[in-house]
């Protein structure tokens, strides 16, 4: 029914829990789509939540990890070591519905190859991972499993009653799957834990194009957020979740008091609950930091609010920022790091493990902190804010290094190598 190894691949189907907003998986999938279409392939999308091209998408609510039924199942899968027969039955029932939907998706759009975007990696939606795995096993369709975050990288998945399902589908061991990871540690762990070979494709950015400039639309953003002339705007371009280390950015803003620094958090998603969000708000109040969280006027794209006010995009946030903070304790790679390079903004980076292994050796000119903010960190940031000419030299160097090591041309080269594994020359 499906391809042999030498058959032509023309239509590619991406599968994930969501293709919407500015989460890392959606952003990277969009980059892969652009490059694959440039290579001559047609791309289609299956997910549980989507704001992408409806004519090329199939959306099934149960495919979203935030669906109430899925959330209930996931809550019972982790934190316990024994599951009842009823829970197994619920998982299998949803798995069956999702597998039938994947069959329909592939047949409707004539898919020749599927790319699972993190859906066979982190067990945020166990029935979906099982459904994709069974579909591949039953059809032999060529597949790429694009892995962003593995279960063993998240402590909350360590105690569970679904070890058999995790072994089966996160990730699966099937001969038609080519595995792609985003950093060297993931490649080592995948080999050690699962005996699987993989290709490293880091997060990338289109460094062959120049970033936009501050236009009249974006120029009003600082005033709309209450940032006065002469005040410093720090940008934390992440979601509000614990591993982003936002308390360090708050501390930096507090220690720049003479500069009247304010901290803008761009992303509003709270995929891991609201406890850390409230802790972040309380900590900012404790340190007297003006924290800007404005989902009412900041979104995925420019637009207009219900009462007719301007709505700004993530790109507008970068254009208006004086400095970018990225004090994450862990990242699979670091989309925000590449975005800051592209927008030619100075950036503070915590030396998380993947940064140390895969990015720091490339000699980017950034402010680094190691676990905590020091007086030297504050002095370095202050010196950068006081030296516009130095910022220009620093960010120009970083942009060129980004073009060399993390461009779309690198992504295209690696994807061509993978296609050769499927007999596509």
Secondary structure, DSSP 8 states (H G I E B T S, - for coil): ----TTS---EEEEE-SEE-TT-HHHHHHHHHHHHHHHTT-EEEEEESEE-S-GGGEEE-GGGSTTSHHHHHHHHHHBS-S---HHHHHHHHHHHHHHHHHHHHHHHHHT-SEEEEESTTTS-SSHHHHHHHHHHHHHH--EEEEE-S--GGG-GGGSSBS-HHHHHHHTT---TTEEEEESSHHHHHHHHHHH----EE------TTS------HHHHTHHHHTT--TT-EEEEE-S-S-GGG-HHHHHHHHHHTGGGTEEEEE-----TT-SHHHHHHHHHHHHHT-EEE--TTTB-SS-EE-TTS-EEB-HHHHHHH-SEEEE--S--SS-HHHHHHHHTT--EEEE--HHIIIIIGGG----EEESSS--HHHHHHHHHHHT-HHHHHHHHHHHHHHHHHHSSHHHHHHHHHHHHHHTT--
